[in-house]
Amino acid sequence: MRFKTALHSVSYAGVWTGQARLALPDFLRKAKSLGFDGVMLMAKRPHLSVLDHDAKSCDELRRILRDLQLKVVCLAGYNDFTLGSDRPDIPAREMQILYVRELARLAQSLDCSLIRIFTSYDDLRTPYDQQWTATVASLKECAQQAATFGVTLGVQNHHDTAVHYETMFDLLEEVAEPNCKAMFDAWAPALHGMDLEAAVLKMAPYLVHTTVADYVRRPRFRYQPPLVNYTRDVDSIRAVPMGEGFIDYHKFFKALTKIGYRGYVAYEMCSYLKGGGGEENLDRCARQFLTYMEQI
């Protein structure tokens, strides 16, 4: 089985130091020239911001996509449902739900049926159960808003809430909306020493999309002058070309095949990457990903 591939536009968005930045139309042409089946579009500036794209600009994007014979497989939203918990007088959650609704409107206009969203970062000032309840309620309302546009939400296991696959499963069960699914990635489970096959098998009923990147661990130390010694600090995680890191993607993709996965596999270069952020290196890594997927 051949996995369908997509390139995440964050890979050419200039969001990290030294990274090349392409305008959205140029990114679309880049993805096509590299050989990707589709694209995943970053739903914020400098790419697909809800503030900048109206019916006219979407018509132009559809024209470019049609000419390139390229499909928008997902819009990548950016949210945190515990954001602003310290200021309950500000309707931060309502603002984020409105943002997701506008993303669903954009998705519909681009013939895209899937939006990636996050859960919540841990807020130490707020009890865990309160954060959980707020996240579930927000996801439920976002899903209901998106449903009116025929759009599915894919919750990515990225933020603190429900980052473990069993907890993510519990979360989606509690949200209980037919269009609220999982965009489940291997990165977080691999970092935390989880069994990737067990994770995929558990998430199988919800899994509609995955985004991949590969990483290496680099030990860090902090010098202690009085001791003339070092204390061990948290490892840094550095992005490397696909197949050169510690994530067991062979096991991950084997598990996806086992469950009959038919969604896209998106590639992202969203943090400092070995070789730097020059366009030539980004292109090289994107091609290496495609080669890796052909070998899979």
C-alpha positions as CSV (number, residue, x, y, z in Angstrom):
1,M,0.0,0.0,0.0
2,R,1.3,3.4,-0.9
3,F,0.7,6.2,1.7
4,K,-0.6,9.5,0.3
5,T,1.8,12.4,1.1
6,A,1.2,16.0,2.0
7,L,3.6,18.9,2.7
8,H,2.8,21.1,5.7
9,S,3.2,24.8,4.7
10,V,4.8,25.6,8.1
11,S,7.9,24.0,6.5
12,Y,8.4,27.1,4.3
13,A,6.8,29.8,6.6
14,G,9.9,31.4,8.1
15,V,8.6,30.6,11.6
16,W,12.0,29.6,13.0
17,T,15.4,31.4,12.9
18,G,17.0,31.1,9.5
19,Q,14.0,29.3,7.8
20,A,13.1,30.3,4.3
21,R,9.7,31.9,3.8
22,L,7.6,31.4,0.8
23,A,4.3,33.2,0.0
24,L,1.4,30.8,-0.1
25,P,1.1,30.5,-3.9
26,D,4.9,29.9,-4.1
27,F,4.6,27.2,-1.5
28,L,1.8,25.5,-3.5
29,R,4.0,25.4,-6.6
30,K,6.9,24.2,-4.4
31,A,4.9,21.3,-3.1
32,K,3.8,20.3,-6.6
33,S,7.4,20.5,-8.0
34,L,8.7,18.3,-5.2
35,G,6.1,15.6,-5.9
36,F,3.7,15.7,-3.0
37,D,0.1,14.5,-3.4
38,G,-1.4,17.3,-1.3
39,V,-0.8,20.2,1.1
40,M,-1.5,21.0,4.7
41,L,-1.9,24.7,5.1
42,M,-0.8,26.7,8.2
43,A,-3.9,28.6,9.2
44,K,-2.2,31.8,10.4
45,R,0.1,34.4,8.9
46,P,2.0,34.4,6.7
47,H,-0.1,31.8,5.0
48,L,-3.8,31.1,5.4
49,S,-4.9,33.6,8.0
50,V,-8.7,34.1,8.5
51,L,-8.0,37.8,8.6
52,D,-6.5,37.9,5.1
53,H,-8.5,35.4,3.1
54,D,-12.0,36.1,1.8
55,A,-14.1,34.6,-1.0
56,K,-12.0,36.4,-3.7
57,S,-8.6,35.2,-2.4
58,C,-10.0,31.7,-2.0
59,D,-11.2,31.7,-5.6
60,E,-7.6,32.6,-6.6
61,L,-6.2,29.8,-4.4
62,R,-8.7,27.3,-5.9
63,R,-7.5,28.3,-9.4
64,I,-3.9,27.8,-8.5
65,L,-4.7,24.4,-6.9
66,R,-6.7,23.4,-9.9
67,D,-3.9,24.3,-12.3
68,L,-1.4,22.4,-10.2
69,Q,-3.8,19.4,-9.7
70,L,-3.0,19.7,-6.0
71,K,-5.4,19.0,-3.1
72,V,-5.6,20.8,0.3
73,V,-5.9,17.9,2.6
74,C,-6.0,19.8,5.9
75,L,-6.0,23.3,7.4
76,A,-3.7,23.5,10.5
77,G,-5.3,25.5,13.3
78,Y,-3.5,26.9,16.3
79,N,-5.3,27.1,19.6
80,D,-5.0,26.5,23.4
81,F,-8.3,26.2,25.2
82,T,-6.8,27.1,28.6
83,L,-5.4,30.3,27.2
84,G,-6.6,33.3,29.3
85,S,-7.8,31.1,32.2
86,D,-6.3,33.8,34.5
87,R,-8.7,36.4,33.0
88,P,-12.2,34.8,33.0
89,D,-13.7,38.2,32.1
90,I,-12.2,37.9,28.6
91,P,-14.0,35.4,26.4
92,A,-10.8,33.7,25.2
93,R,-12.5,30.4,24.6
94,E,-15.3,32.0,22.6
95,M,-12.7,33.7,20.4
96,Q,-11.0,30.4,19.7
97,I,-14.3,28.7,18.9
98,L,-15.0,31.6,16.5
99,Y,-11.6,31.1,14.9
100,V,-12.3,27.4,14.4
101,R,-15.7,28.2,12.8
102,E,-14.0,30.7,10.4
103,L,-11.4,28.0,9.6
104,A,-14.3,25.6,8.7
105,R,-15.7,28.3,6.4
106,L,-12.3,28.6,4.7
107,A,-11.9,24.8,4.5
108,Q,-15.3,24.5,2.8
109,S,-14.4,27.2,0.3
110,L,-11.1,25.3,-0.5
111,D,-12.8,21.9,-0.9
112,C,-11.0,20.7,2.2
113,S,-12.8,18.5,4.8
114,L,-10.4,18.5,7.7
115,I,-9.0,20.9,10.2
116,R,-6.2,20.2,12.7
117,I,-6.7,21.7,16.2
118,F,-5.0,21.2,19.5
119,T,-6.2,20.7,23.1
120,S,-4.8,22.8,26.0
121,Y,-1.5,23.5,27.6
122,D,-1.3,22.9,31.3
123,D,-2.2,25.9,33.4
124,L,-0.8,25.4,37.0
125,R,-3.3,28.0,38.3
126,T,-6.3,25.9,37.3
127,P,-7.3,22.5,38.7
128,Y,-6.7,19.6,36.2
129,D,-10.4,18.5,36.1
130,Q,-11.4,22.1,35.4
131,Q,-9.0,22.2,32.5
132,W,-10.2,18.9,31.2
133,T,-13.9,19.9,31.3
134,A,-13.1,23.2,29.5
135,T,-11.2,21.4,26.8
136,V,-14.0,18.8,26.3
137,A,-16.6,21.5,26.1
138,S,-14.6,23.6,23.7
139,L,-13.9,20.7,21.4
140,K,-17.5,19.7,21.4
141,E,-18.7,23.2,20.4
142,C,-16.0,23.5,17.8
143,A,-17.0,20.2,16.3
144,Q,-20.7,21.3,16.2
145,Q,-19.7,24.6,14.5
146,A,-17.5,22.8,11.9
147,A,-20.3,20.2,11.2
148,T,-22.4,23.0,9.6
149,F,-19.7,23.3,7.0
150,G,-19.3,19.6,6.5
151,V,-15.8,19.7,8.1
152,T,-14.1,17.2,10.4
153,L,-11.8,18.3,13.3
154,G,-8.7,16.3,13.9
155,V,-7.3,16.7,17.4
156,Q,-3.5,16.5,17.4
157,N,-1.7,14.9,20.4
158,H,0.6,17.9,20.8
159,H,-0.5,20.1,23.8
160,D,-0.3,18.8,27.4
161,T,-4.0,17.8,27.8
162,A,-4.5,14.2,26.5
163,V,-1.0,13.9,25.1
164,H,-0.9,10.2,26.1
165,Y,-2.8,8.0,23.7
166,E,-5.0,6.4,26.3
167,T,-6.0,9.8,27.6
168,M,-6.5,11.1,24.0
169,F,-8.9,8.2,23.5
170,D,-10.8,9.0,26.7
171,L,-11.0,12.7,25.6
172,L,-12.5,11.9,22.2
173,E,-14.9,9.4,23.7
174,E,-16.1,12.1,26.1
175,V,-16.4,14.7,23.3
176,A,-18.6,12.2,21.5
177,E,-19.1,14.2,18.3
178,P,-19.0,12.2,15.0
179,N,-16.8,14.7,13.3
180,C,-14.2,15.0,16.1
181,K,-11.4,12.6,15.3
182,A,-7.6,12.2,15.9
183,M,-4.6,13.5,14.0
184,F,-2.3,11.2,15.8
185,D,1.5,11.6,15.5
186,A,4.4,9.4,16.5
187,W,6.5,12.2,18.0
188,A,5.0,12.6,21.5
189,P,4.6,8.8,22.1
190,A,8.1,8.1,21.0
191,L,9.5,10.9,23.3
192,H,7.7,9.5,26.2
193,G,8.7,5.9,25.6
194,M,5.2,4.6,24.6
195,D,4.6,1.6,22.4
196,L,3.9,3.0,19.0
197,E,2.0,0.0,17.7
198,A,-0.2,-0.2,20.8
199,A,-0.9,3.6,20.5
200,V,-2.0,3.2,16.8
201,L,-4.2,0.2,17.5
202,K,-5.9,2.0,20.4
203,M,-6.5,5.2,18.3
204,A,-7.6,3.2,15.2
205,P,-11.3,4.1,15.5
206,Y,-10.5,7.9,15.4
207,L,-7.3,8.2,13.4
208,V,-7.8,10.3,10.2
209,H,-4.4,12.0,9.7
210,T,-0.8,12.0,10.8
211,T,2.0,14.5,10.6
212,V,5.6,13.3,10.8
213,A,9.1,14.6,11.4
214,D,12.2,12.9,12.8
215,Y,14.4,14.0,15.7
216,V,17.5,13.2,17.6
217,R,18.1,13.7,21.4
218,R,21.0,15.9,22.4
219,P,22.0,15.8,26.1
220,R,22.3,19.2,27.9
221,F,24.3,20.1,31.0
222,R,24.4,23.2,33.3
223,Y,27.7,24.2,34.8
224,Q,27.9,24.5,38.6
225,P,30.9,26.7,39.5
226,P,31.0,25.9,43.2
227,L,31.2,22.2,42.4
228,V,33.4,22.5,39.3
229,N,31.0,20.1,37.7
230,Y,27.8,19.9,35.6
231,T,24.2,18.9,36.4
232,R,22.2,17.1,33.8
233,D,19.5,19.2,32.2
234,V,16.5,18.3,30.0
235,D,17.6,16.9,26.6
236,S,17.1,19.1,23.6
237,I,15.3,17.6,20.6
238,R,16.6,18.5,17.2
239,A,15.0,17.9,13.9
240,V,16.8,15.8,11.3
241,P,16.0,14.4,7.9
242,M,13.5,11.6,7.8
243,G,15.0,8.2,8.8
244,E,17.9,9.7,10.7
245,G,16.3,10.1,14.1
246,F,15.2,8.0,17.1
247,I,11.5,7.6,16.2
248,D,10.6,4.1,15.0
249,Y,8.6,5.0,11.9
250,H,8.9,1.5,10.5
251,K,6.9,0.3,13.4
252,F,4.5,3.2,13.3
253,F,3.7,2.8,9.6
254,K,3.4,-0.9,9.9
255,A,0.8,-0.4,12.6
256,L,-1.0,2.1,10.3
257,T,-1.1,-0.5,7.5
258,K,-2.4,-3.1,10.0
259,I,-5.4,-0.9,10.8
260,G,-6.1,-0.1,7.1
261,Y,-5.2,3.6,7.4
262,R,-6.2,5.5,4.3
263,G,-5.4,9.1,5.4
264,Y,-2.5,11.3,4.4
265,V,0.9,11.4,5.9
266,A,2.0,15.0,6.1
267,Y,5.6,16.1,6.5
268,E,6.6,19.2,8.5
269,M,9.8,21.1,9.2
270,C,8.6,23.3,12.0
271,S,11.7,23.7,14.2
272,Y,15.4,24.1,13.7
273,L,16.5,21.4,11.2
274,K,19.9,19.8,10.7
275,G,21.5,21.7,7.8
276,G,19.6,24.9,8.5
277,G,16.6,26.7,7.1
278,G,17.8,27.6,3.6
279,E,15.5,26.7,0.8
280,E,17.9,24.2,-0.7
281,N,18.1,22.3,2.6
282,L,14.4,22.4,3.1
283,D,13.9,21.0,-0.5
284,R,16.5,18.3,0.2
285,C,14.8,17.1,3.4
286,A,11.4,17.2,1.7
287,R,12.7,15.0,-1.1
288,Q,14.3,12.6,1.5
289,F,10.9,12.3,3.1
290,L,9.3,11.3,-0.2
291,T,12.1,8.8,-0.8
292,Y,11.6,7.3,2.7
293,M,7.9,6.9,2.1
294,E,8.5,5.2,-1.2
295,Q,10.8,2.7,0.6
296,I,8.1,2.2,3.3
